[in-house]
Amino acid sequence: MHRSGFVNIIGNPNVGKSTLMNAFVGEKLSIITSKAQTTRHRILGIVNGEDFQMILSDTPGIIKPAYELQTSMMDFVKSAFEDADVLLYMVEIGEKALKDEEFFKKIKNSKIPVLLLLNKIDTSDQQVLEEQIQYWQEQLPNVEIHPISALENFNVKEVFERILELLPEGPPYYPKDQLTDKPERFFVNETIREKILLHYKKEIPYSVEVETEEFLEDEDIIRIRSVIMVERDTQKGIIIGHKGSALKKVGVESRKDLQKFFAKQVHIELYVKVNKNWRSNAQQLKRFGYNG
């Protein structure tokens, strides 16, 4: 008997969705930072076993969209409801509800199994945990509640086993050696974007998109040329930094991570270009993989 199915993770920003997915997959597919809206796309991570294929889907944190890019991000979340065989609704200790009432109703009325994962319990005590479990049982009587710590790997294996039990019988959807549905360039872009999220403040990380124009792989080295898009000239100066020092730092750290990811030597060249108002331009968003 072979089981296979789509397991989609939804929740507010910063509840630990990407950390959980990476713990399940065993690879760093989703970027993780303490800033909100780190994940912009819907990213599949495929976990294969002899008798199962679990297709995990990390989605952007649920927000009320303020501009075109965020609307597109929420479309990825909507699609996660449509094809899920199992839904993982992730909340953290102290949280009361989703930032979008419509999504909350969908969870309440879901016809498919929903596991509510109460994350970050390592930051809490037993009494608070028990109160939280009771609260969520009253809010969502149709869901199974599992306290976890994705960061500390607590109860993660048990949740994984439970998901396996809930997967429907069926053949694999993807080749068994495939790890994700995204191409190599996507992970280059995300790695660079993660470093920008870590090193720049205020609006800068949210005004940035990365496009890899060249990905040339030889036997012993990968040569990469990527462009960092910003919305204004002032942002370009900030990204580059004094005598190019800030951009160099991003390049060095990205190269280290990519060498681990691809298990090969990497040479990376970074450039910065101004692409005015790309976040509100439907054509530009489509080019960067948003808007369907």
Stockholm file with secondary structure:
# STOCKHOLM 1.0

chainA/1-292         MHRSGFVNIIGNPNVGKSTLMNAFVGEKLSIITSKAQTTRHRILGIVNGEDFQMILSDTPGIIKPAYELQTSMMDFVKSAFEDADVLLYMVEIGEKALKDEEFFKKIKNSKIPVLLLLNKIDTSDQQVLEEQIQYWQEQLPNVEIHPISALENFNVKEVFERILELLPEGPPYYPKDQLTDKPERFFVNETIREKILLHYKKEIPYSVEVETEEFLEDEDIIRIRSVIMVERDTQKGIIIGHKGSALKKVGVESRKDLQKFFAKQVHIELYVKVNKNWRSNAQQLKRFGYNG
#=GR chainA/1-292 SS CCEEEEEEEEESTTSSHHHHHHHHHSSCCSCCCSSTTCCCSCEEEEEEETTEEEEEEECCCCCCCCSHHHHHHHHHHHHHHHSCSEEEEEEETTCCSCSCHHHHHHHHTCSSCEEEEEECGGGSCHHHHHHHHHHHHHHCTTSEEEECBTTTTBSHHHHHHHHHHHSCBCCCSSCTTCCBSSCHHHHHHHHHHHHHHHHCCTTGGGGCEEEEEEEEECSSEEEEEEEEEESSHHHHHHHHCGGGHHHHHHHHHHHHHHHHHHTSEEEEEEEEEECTTGGGCHHHHHHTTCCC
#=GC SS_cons         CCEEEEEEEEESTTSSHHHHHHHHHSSCCSCCCSSTTCCCSCEEEEEEETTEEEEEEECCCCCCCCSHHHHHHHHHHHHHHHSCSEEEEEEETTCCSCSCHHHHHHHHTCSSCEEEEEECGGGSCHHHHHHHHHHHHHHCTTSEEEECBTTTTBSHHHHHHHHHHHSCBCCCSSCTTCCBSSCHHHHHHHHHHHHHHHHCCTTGGGGCEEEEEEEEECSSEEEEEEEEEESSHHHHHHHHCGGGHHHHHHHHHHHHHHHHHHTSEEEEEEEEEECTTGGGCHHHHHHTTCCC
//
